[in-house]
Amino acid sequence: MKFKANSSIPISDIKINDKFWNKYRDLVGKVIIPYQWDVLNDRLEDVETSHCIENFKIAAGLSTGKFQGAVFQDTDLTKWLESVGFYISAYGHDEMIEKIADEAIDLIAKAQQDDGYIDTYFIINCPDKRWKNLCEGHELYTAGHLMEAAVAYYEATGKKKILDVACRLADLLCKTFGTGEDQCHGYPGHPEVEVGLVKLYRTTGEKKYLELAKYFIDIRGVGDNYFLWEEKQKDYIRIFPEFSDYDPSYSQSHKSVREQTTAEGHAVRAAYLYSAMADIAAEYNDKELLEACETLWDDMVHRRMYITGGIGSSGWLERFTTDYDLPNDCNYSESCASIALAMFGKRMGELTHNAAYFDEVERALYNTVLAGIAMDGKSFFYVNPLETWPDACVDHTSRGHVKSERQKWFGCACCPPNIARTLASLGQYVLSADEDTVYINMYVSSETSLCLNGHDATLTIDSEAPWNGKARISLAAKYEAGYKIALRIPAYAKNFDIKCGGKEASGKIVDGYYILAIEDTAAELSVTFDMPAIFVHSNPKVRADSGKTALVKGPLVYCLEETDNGNNLSAIFVDSSQSIKEYYDASLLGGSCKLSFNGYKLSENDWDIHTLYGQRQNQLVPVSLTAIPYCYWGNREKNKEMLVWMKERL
């Protein structure tokens, strides 16, 4: 049986006008891109030094000095450039931003070496060490992000300069890596170039780029581990001391990708790899590879993922640990990891036409990804805990990586530009289409230009999500072409109902989509479903959440903040059988639905600073509690407690 992913609708054809999402998306051009450009140029005195642009200037011979920053510092610029491309596609031409981007592209092109090589760390520090440390060097990871940026900017502007830079680099990779005797038989320590190569192939039609991506997938973890062999070579120089006792599962190279059954290692590397595996499965009709993707997805989201869509629970090496190990106050859940999860889920949803994948994509986007950026667009979370006690988040401890206040930048700043490119490209997650069917994957207000059965059409979504389960959808085509609309039925939706032209619709449900055939030139649909706020529980095997409950409403996870509920949130108990009051507060962070309910709090009576333990009866005092969406936490007051999972009074 052949399978093929739905075609991604060009971002330029999807105009999002959603009250919820545009609070963030409108910041991309107005605030985020200019702010991050200033950071990359080290223009802000109170922000951690980036040195990213200066590295490129040194590599280009325009300046002198030493390389500074992480080995993959180049990607801060290329992800920023990709954000610019997506922003221009989504919002239209912006002369000022495009001028800055062209200047950045000129700098990148000047830094590129005669043979196409570009990586400022190696150009400046050790040009003779190219491809000698694929395990730690991130050269291929950096190359992948350059390719993604090149495609996004070219598609937005039609300008080929950065695409030519990317193709020259890709051509060099095709010469350098492969099965030939004079070629390197290695593969990326940090997967990403595979995704970039596939995008470059789809844009240019150059088949060798796709073949190299497939090579990197097929060879990974096969035979003697390349990274263990590499570090034994005489000229090997270690970059990360923590890799001295290297575990191949950290880079998903412990087995061939088709034999892997559990999500292992660094969470971002894993989900980028899985995204590439899905791409290759689609391009080569590789059923075995698709089945491996399905197996890995199942383990990742059903046994190793947080309720917020966070993955990578370990604060040490940003990695997966074991099934059901999901601590709340010391977890990592890197913002980049949830973005990578969304990338993987999008591909799988489009490949299989199974709506369940978009349940998890939506979970990650609405919760962890949005929590990763402040509502002013100028500060960020790298780590996304589900519980914070600021006083205990002390450096050089097990919670030293946890912050209760978003940071203006990071020495390792992969997350801020990654969030920017995700917000700018949100349209790719909302809709997709094949020859005669448009798939509505998320109910986000938008207007989209489509081609169905060879004819132009326009689809409009007017949605009240995530506060209410109501959406009005209209589709107008120039001809009675006979097309289909596939409407995702969210897992949280109750009493899902569709009317067409005011009458009960006649369709069928297939793998979580309600599929409706439309024969006229126009269709007016109304979608309604209930999504009340509810208390949920975890699998009892999740030890951190045993005896606890959390609040969700539709795709949104809710949390308690000290601002509304006082300190020592861990002393709160709730009865999950009670009803929850929902009310919309237009004054809260641009408008938000609050949840109000009752609880109890342990009394501190009879306890003093001289008594740590004692024979006392617990006294519970009734309290009124307020919860807000997790994605909004930390936007009102800084360094305050936050809690998702509450103790349950049984």
Long-range contacts (C-beta under 8 A, 24 or more apart in sequence): 1-287, 2-285, 3-282, 3-285, 3-287, 3-290, 3-351, 3-352, 4-282, 4-285, 4-351, 4-434, 5-278, 5-282, 5-347, 5-350, 5-351, 6-350, 6-353, 6-432, 6-433, 6-434, 6-437, 6-439, 7-432, 7-433, 7-434, 8-350, 8-428, 8-432, 9-427, 9-428, 9-431, 9-432, 9-433, 9-448, 9-450, 10-89, 10-155, 11-86, 11-89, 11-90, 11-424, 11-425, 11-427, 11-428, 12-89, 12-90, 12-155, 12-156, 13-448, 13-449, 13-450, 14-90, 14-427, 14-428, 14-430, 14-431, 14-446, 14-447, 14-448, 15-90, 15-446, 15-447, 15-448, 16-90, 16-426, 16-427, 16-430, 16-444, 16-445, 16-446, 17-445, 17-446, 17-447, 18-444, 18-445, 18-446, 18-463, 19-445, 19-591, 20-444, 20-465, 20-466, 20-467, 21-426, 21-444, 23-375, 23-590, 24-370, 24-373, 24-375, 24-377, 24-423, 25-90, 25-423, 25-424, 25-426, 27-376, 27-377, 27-423, 28-83, 28-87, 28-91, 28-377, 28-420, 28-423, 28-424, 29-87, 29-91, 29-94, 29-97, 30-377, 31-376, 31-377, 31-378, 32-83, 32-373, 32-377, 32-378, 32-420, 32-423, 33-80, 33-83, 33-84, 33-87, 33-97, 33-420, 34-97, 35-377, 35-378, 36-80, 36-83, 36-416, 36-417, 36-420, 37-80, 37-100, 39-408, 39-409, 39-413, 40-76, 40-77, 40-80, 44-408, 46-408, 47-408, 47-409, 48-407, 48-408, 48-409, 48-410, 48-411, 48-413, 50-76, 50-409, 50-413, 52-76, 52-77, 53-77, 53-104, 53-107, 55-120, 55-121, 55-124, 56-107, 56-108, 56-111, 56-120, 57-107, 58-120, 58-124, 59-111, 59-118, 59-120, 59-123, 59-124, 60-107, 60-110, 60-111, 61-110, 62-107, 62-110, 66-124, 66-125, 67-120, 67-121, 67-124, 67-125, 69-411, 70-411, 70-412, 71-121, 71-136, 71-137, 71-138, 71-239, 72-121, 72-138, 72-141, 72-142, 72-190, 72-414, 73-120, 73-121, 74-118, 74-119, 74-120, 74-121, 74-142, 74-145, 74-146, 75-141, 75-142, 75-145, 75-414, 75-417, 76-413, 76-414, 76-417, 77-104, 77-108, 78-108, 78-142, 78-145, 78-146, 78-148, 78-149, 79-145, 79-149, 79-414, 79-417, 79-418, 79-420, 79-421, 80-104, 80-417, 80-420, 81-105, 81-149, 81-152, 81-153, 81-162, 82-145, 82-148, 82-149, 82-152, 82-153, 82-417, 82-421, 83-417, 83-420, 83-421, 83-424, 84-152, 84-153, 84-156, 85-149, 85-151, 85-152, 85-153, 85-154, 85-155, 85-156, 85-157, 86-152, 86-156, 86-421, 86-424, 86-425, 87-156, 87-424, 88-153, 88-156, 88-157, 89-152, 89-155, 89-156, 89-424, 89-425, 90-424, 90-425, 90-426, 90-427, 98-157, 101-153, 102-159, 102-161, 105-153, 105-159, 105-161, 105-162, 105-165, 106-161, 108-146, 108-162, 108-165, 109-161, 109-162, 109-165, 112-165, 112-168, 112-169, 115-172, 116-168, 116-169, 116-171, 116-172, 117-169, 117-172, 118-143, 118-146, 118-165, 118-169, 119-143, 126-237, 129-235, 129-237, 131-176, 131-184, 131-186, 132-230, 132-233, 132-235, 132-236, 132-237, 133-189, 133-230, 133-236, 133-237, 133-238, 133-239, 134-184, 134-186, 134-187, 134-188, 134-189, 134-226, 134-227, 134-230, 135-189, 135-227, 135-230, 135-231, 135-243, 135-246, 135-251, 136-189, 136-238, 136-239, 136-240, 136-243, 137-189, 137-239, 138-189, 138-190, 140-173, 140-187, 140-188, 140-189, 140-190, 140-192, 140-193, 140-216, 141-188, 141-189, 141-190, 141-191, 141-192, 141-193, 143-169, 143-170, 143-173, 143-193, 143-196, 144-188, 144-192, 144-193, 144-194, 144-195, 144-196, 144-197, 145-192, 145-196, 146-196, 147-193, 147-196, 147-197, 147-199, 147-200, 148-195, 148-196, 148-199, 150-200, 151-196, 151-199, 151-200, 151-202, 151-203, 152-421, 152-425, 154-203, 155-203, 163-203, 163-204, 166-196, 166-200, 167-200, 167-204, 167-206, 170-197, 170-200, 170-206, 170-209, 170-212, 173-197, 173-212, 174-208, 174-209, 174-212, 177-212, 177-215, 177-216, 178-212, 178-215, 179-215, 185-219, 185-226, 186-226, 186-230, 187-216, 187-219, 187-220, 187-226, 187-253, 188-216, 189-227, 189-251, 189-269, 190-251, 190-266, 190-268, 190-269, 190-272, 191-216, 191-251, 191-252, 191-269, 191-272, 191-273, 191-276, 192-272, 194-272, 194-273, 194-276, 194-279, 194-280, 195-272, 195-275, 195-276, 195-279, 195-343, 198-276, 198-279, 198-280, 198-283, 210-283, 213-276, 213-279, 213-280, 214-280, 214-283, 214-284, 216-276, 217-257, 217-273, 217-276, 217-277, 217-280, 217-289, 218-256, 218-257, 220-252, 220-253, 220-256, 220-257, 220-273, 221-248, 221-252, 221-253, 221-254, 221-255, 221-256, 221-257, 221-259, 221-260, 222-256, 225-253, 225-254, 226-253, 227-251, 227-253, 242-317, 250-317, 250-319, 257-289, 257-292, 258-288, 258-289, 258-292, 259-292, 260-292, 260-295, 260-296, 261-295, 261-296, 261-299, 262-296, 262-299, 262-320, 262-323, 263-296, 263-299, 263-300, 263-304, 263-311, 263-320, 264-319, 264-320, 265-319, 265-320, 266-312, 266-317, 266-318, 266-319, 267-311, 267-312, 267-318, 267-319, 267-320, 267-332, 267-334, 267-337, 267-340, 268-312, 268-318, 268-334, 268-336, 268-337, 268-340, 268-414, 270-296, 270-300, 270-320, 270-340, 271-300, 271-311, 271-337, 271-340, 271-341, 271-343, 271-344, 272-340, 272-343, 274-300, 274-344, 275-340, 275-343, 275-344, 275-347, 278-344, 278-347, 278-348, 278-351, 279-347, 281-351, 282-347, 282-351, 290-351, 290-352, 293-344, 293-348, 294-348, 294-352, 297-344, 297-345, 297-348, 297-357, 299-323, 300-341, 301-341, 301-360, 305-341, 305-360, 306-331, 306-333, 306-368, 306-386, 307-363, 307-367, 307-386, 307-536, 307-538, 307-550, 307-552, 307-557, 307-644, 308-333, 308-338, 308-363, 308-364, 308-367, 308-368, 308-371, 308-384, 308-386, 308-557, 308-630, 308-644, 309-338, 309-341, 309-342, 309-360, 309-363, 309-364, 309-365, 309-366, 309-367, 309-368, 309-369, 310-337, 310-338, 310-364, 310-367, 310-368, 310-384, 310-386, 311-337, 311-338, 311-341, 312-337, 315-383, 315-398, 315-399, 315-400, 315-401, 315-402, 323-541, 324-539, 324-541, 324-542, 324-543, 325-543, 326-538, 326-542, 326-544, 326-545, 327-544, 328-385, 328-386, 328-387, 328-544, 328-545, 328-644, 328-645, 329-385, 329-386, 329-387, 329-388, 329-389, 329-392, 329-399, 329-402, 330-385, 330-398, 330-399, 330-401, 330-402, 331-383, 331-384, 331-385, 331-386, 332-383, 332-401, 333-368, 333-383, 333-384, 333-385, 333-386, 334-382, 334-383, 334-384, 334-415, 335-368, 335-369, 335-371, 335-372, 335-380, 335-381, 335-382, 335-384, 335-415, 335-418, 335-419, 336-414, 336-415, 336-418, 338-364, 338-365, 338-367, 338-368, 338-369, 338-372, 338-384, 339-364, 339-369, 339-418, 339-419, 339-422, 342-369, 342-422, 342-429, 346-428, 346-429, 349-432, 349-441, 350-432, 350-439, 352-511, 353-439, 353-486, 353-510, 353-511, 353-513, 354-511, 354-512, 355-441, 355-488, 355-489, 355-490, 355-511, 355-512, 355-513, 356-491, 356-511, 356-512, 358-429, 358-441, 358-442, 358-488, 359-490, 359-491, 359-492, 359-512, 361-429, 361-441, 361-442, 362-429, 362-441, 362-442, 362-490, 362-555, 363-555, 363-557, 365-422, 365-426, 365-429, 365-442, 366-466, 366-555, 366-556, 366-631, 367-555, 367-556, 367-557, 367-630, 367-631, 369-419, 369-422, 370-631, 371-630, 371-631, 371-632, 371-633, 371-634, 372-415, 372-419, 373-406, 373-416, 373-419, 373-423, 374-406, 374-634, 374-635, 375-589, 375-590, 375-632, 375-635, 378-408, 379-405, 379-406, 379-407, 379-408, 380-406, 380-407, 380-408, 380-409, 380-410, 380-415, 380-416, 380-419, 381-406, 381-407, 381-415, 381-634, 382-407, 382-410, 382-412, 382-415, 385-642, 386-559, 386-630, 386-643, 386-644, 386-645, 387-569, 387-570, 387-642, 387-643, 387-644, 387-645, 388-640, 388-641, 388-642, 388-643, 389-570, 389-641, 390-639, 390-640, 390-641, 404-634, 404-638, 404-639, 404-640, 404-641, 404-642, 405-634, 405-638, 405-639, 406-634, 430-461, 431-459, 436-481, 436-482, 436-483, 436-484, 437-483, 437-484, 437-485, 437-486, 437-515, 438-475, 438-483, 438-484, 438-485, 438-486, 439-486, 439-488, 439-513, 440-473, 440-485, 440-486, 440-487, 440-488, 441-488, 442-488, 443-471, 443-527, 452-477, 452-481, 452-483, 453-481, 453-482, 453-483, 454-481, 455-479, 455-481, 457-481, 457-483, 465-554, 465-555, 466-553, 466-554, 466-555, 466-556, 467-554, 467-584, 467-593, 468-531, 469-493, 469-527, 469-528, 469-529, 469-530, 469-531, 469-554, 470-526, 470-527, 470-528, 471-526, 471-527, 472-524, 472-525, 472-526, 472-527, 473-523, 473-524, 473-525, 473-526, 473-527, 474-522, 474-523, 474-524, 474-525, 475-518, 475-522, 475-523, 475-525, 476-521, 476-522, 476-523, 477-521, 477-522, 478-521, 479-521, 480-519, 480-520, 480-521, 482-517, 482-518, 482-519, 483-517, 483-518, 484-515, 484-516, 484-517, 484-518, 485-515, 485-516, 485-518, 485-523, 485-525, 486-510, 486-513, 486-514, 486-515, 486-516, 487-513, 487-514, 487-515, 487-516, 487-525, 487-527, 488-512, 488-513, 489-513, 489-514, 489-529, 490-529, 490-531, 490-554, 490-555, 492-531, 492-552, 492-554, 492-555, 493-529, 493-530, 493-531, 494-529, 494-530, 494-531, 494-532, 495-528, 495-529, 495-530, 496-527, 496-528, 496-529, 497-527, 497-528, 497-529, 498-525, 498-526, 498-527, 499-525, 499-526, 500-524, 500-525, 502-526, 532-580, 532-582, 533-558, 533-580, 533-582, 533-595, 534-580, 535-574, 535-576, 535-580, 537-576, 537-648, 538-645, 544-645, 545-645, 547-647, 547-648, 547-650, 548-645, 548-646, 548-647, 548-648, 549-574, 549-576, 549-645, 549-646, 549-648, 550-644, 550-645, 550-646, 551-580, 551-595, 551-597, 551-627, 553-582, 553-593, 553-595, 556-629, 556-630, 556-631, 557-629, 557-630, 557-644, 558-595, 558-627, 558-628, 558-629, 558-630, 558-644, 559-627, 559-628, 559-629, 559-630, 559-633, 559-642, 559-643, 559-644, 560-625, 560-626, 560-627, 560-642, 560-643, 560-644, 560-646, 561-628, 561-633, 561-634, 561-636, 561-637, 561-640, 561-641, 561-642, 562-637, 562-640, 562-641, 562-642, 563-636, 563-637, 563-640, 564-625, 564-626, 564-627, 564-628, 565-623, 565-625, 565-626, 566-601, 566-623, 567-641, 568-601, 568-641, 569-641, 569-642, 569-643, 569-646, 570-643, 570-647, 571-601, 571-602, 572-599, 572-600, 572-601, 572-623, 572-625, 572-643, 572-646, 572-647, 573-599, 573-600, 573-601, 573-602, 573-620, 573-646, 573-647, 573-648, 573-649, 574-598, 574-599, 574-600, 574-625, 574-646, 574-647, 574-648, 574-649, 575-599, 575-648, 575-649, 576-648, 588-628, 588-632, 589-628, 589-632, 589-635, 589-636, 592-628, 592-629, 592-632, 593-629, 594-626, 594-627, 594-628, 595-626, 595-627, 595-628, 596-624, 596-625, 596-626, 596-627, 597-624, 597-625, 597-627, 598-622, 598-623, 598-624, 598-625, 599-623, 599-624, 599-625, 599-646, 599-649, 600-649, 620-649
